[in-house]
Every structure is written in structure tokens, then in C-alpha cells.
Amino acid sequence: MLGAGTMGSGIAHVFAQYGWVTTLSDVSQPALDRALESVRRNLERQVKKGALTPEQRDATLERIHTAALPDAAADADLVVEAATEDRLTKFKIFQELDQAAPPGAILASNTSSISITAIAGQTRRAAQVIGMHFMNPVPVMQLVEVVRGLETSDQTTQRVLDIATALGKTPVAVRDAPGFVSNRVLLPMINEAIFCVMEGVASPEAVDTVMKLGMNHPLGPLALADLIGLDVCLAILQVLHRDLGDDKYRPAPLLAQMVAAGRLGRKSGRGFHVYRD
């Protein structure tokens, strides 16, 4: 597991819980420490809810190891990358992974919008590169978008579909396209909700209440944006706008302004709503 942020720690948690010996790696030791603590807290919640026994919690933690980059990939059967949502960063990572991982290893990206075909083009094993787009929070959410690039083989695709199912998830196979299905549908809704706030149509609380009570959404679009991270939302919209060439994906100026101000949502304590936890 490459990347120890919110998504990386959640993905490592799920793999380890379902029996995989999992190596978590990152360029930052503090990030690794935070990730392990996050996994411990989430496992403890599962124990308190009766979803896991204390023995299962301890066994899960024992399966998670940490290692420096790129050495962590040296003995891997599957590498899942969950680094920052930046095209050039991912290109560099996959160039390095291609050198470090065994020839038979599958290289997967948790990217939420960047082309799997373009990522695979940075390697000499395009047939073994695929998208595994988990949803946040990973231990809770059922969906995994399995994104097949232009050169991804049938064998790789089926293997990853089987792995996602074995993790207790519901995999859905999609073709490589900007934003895939999830974010191509979701982000324009979030963006329009932000335009409603920017234009003074309604407050963030009012927008979220309308969508929860009127459309039966479990979470309003602005609260969901805060959970995803406003910087991530902005990055996805920029990819959609650039790659699809349609102004309907143009990010709301208010979103860019909030990201510039450091108001990123839950992870910074303040986005469209304020978080004290």
C-alpha cells in the first residue's frame, strides 16, 4: 500500500482485516505513524460495535507493516497507490514501481479521476496496470470502481474484481474516462451546490438540508465535499474540465478560493461546515 493518508490507511486496514499481509509505505514517517493510529482507532470502533473480536483486531494489526519507498514493492503481488491526486506525482510513482515491483505484480491506482491509460503508459507492464477506486471511508463503503485502461488485460481485470469481492466489497468494472462514473456524476452536483452558495441562493446548511430531506441523500453535497476534501474536489473538477473540454465542469470560483484559504473540509477543521472533532 503506497500512500499513508486517509485513503491509504483505510485501504491497508481492509486488506489486513481480510487476511492480506500488507506493507504500508510513505515518504513521511509521521504520516505512517498517523496512519497506524487511525487503523487502530477504527479497529477499536469495530470491536465496540461487535463487528470484530479483540483477537481479530490484534491479528489485523499484526499483518500491517511499514517500509520505505520504493523498497516496499520488492516482494508485492499487488501494489495499490493512494498518493496525492496529482498527475505528475502519480507518473513518477508508477515509473519507480515498475522498476521495484516483481514482473508479475499488478500495479493499481486509487486515483479518483486521472487516466489509468496515461498512468499505465509510464510503465513497461501496461497490461498489469488498473484502477482500484475505493470510496471514503474505506472500511465502511461497499463500492470499488475497477477501472480498466486501454491496455489492461482481461486476466488483470478479473483478478482485481476477485480481490475486491474477497475484501467484502462490491466491485463495478468501468472503462477509463475522466472521472470514471462516480466522480463524473458526483462532482458536477457538488459544484452546482457550491454555485448555489456563491450566488446567494441558499446557505450551505440549507442546500444540504434540501438534498437530504428532498432527495433522500444520507449526506448533503457540501458536507460530502468536506468529507472528500475540497482540494480533492477541485483537482477532480479541473481534470474533468480539462480532459472533457466542457464548461459545465468548470470549478466554482468559491471552491478555488476556499482551497486557497486552506479551508479544505474535515481534514482542516473547516470547509462549508465547521468540525470540532
Order of alpha helices (4+ residues) and beta strands (2+ residues): alpha-beta-alpha-alpha-beta-beta-alpha-beta-alpha-beta-beta-alpha-beta-alpha-alpha-alpha-alpha-alpha
